[in-house]
Amino acid sequence: MEQLRNDLFKRSPYVAPGLSTKETIERIIEKVAYRFSLTVEQLKEKSRKREVVDARATAIYIIRNTMGLSWADCSYPFGKDHATAMHNYDMFETQFQVNKKFHNKVADLIS
């Protein structure tokens, strides 16, 4: 996972010159929502459906690793607290390692 984190910092398709932090976060959320066949609104609403939780965890993981924001800043766009962001981040790492279907679904988002 350490190599994955290092690769995200080196070459991120999400961070572009001239984009504000807010615009970059929205760009990440839009791409993740699209990949999971969800709307941005679905990703941001309070839902515990597996596909929404997985997508939200993926977005938080990408935001944290590409932008180096605090846990609170990573969770803010989703109306969650920092503890939820930390849990989602850990959940993402576990799912990515053990769930081949999930790994295949998100690999192109983080590479």
LINBEL-V124593 format. One record per pair of residues at least 12 apart in sequence whose C-alpha atoms are under 8 Angstrom apart, sorted by the first residue. I is the first residue (numbers start at 1). GAP is how many residues later the second one is. Records with the same first field share a line. If there is no record, write none. Layout:
I=GAP ; GAP
This chain:
1=92
4=106 ; 107
5=60
7=104
8=54 ; 57 ; 58 ; 102 ; 103
9=56 ; 57 ; 58
12=54 ; 99
14=13 ; 14 ; 52
15=51
25=38
28=31 ; 34 ; 35
29=14 ; 30
31=78
32=23 ; 26 ; 27 ; 77
33=22
35=70 ; 71
36=15 ; 19
38=14
43=12 ; 13 ; 35
44=12 ; 33 ; 34 ; 35
45=33
53=35
54=38
56=22 ; 32
57=28 ; 31 ; 32 ; 34 ; 35
58=30 ; 31 ; 34 ; 48
60=14 ; 15 ; 25 ; 28 ; 29
61=27 ; 28 ; 31
62=48
71=12 ; 14 ; 15
72=13
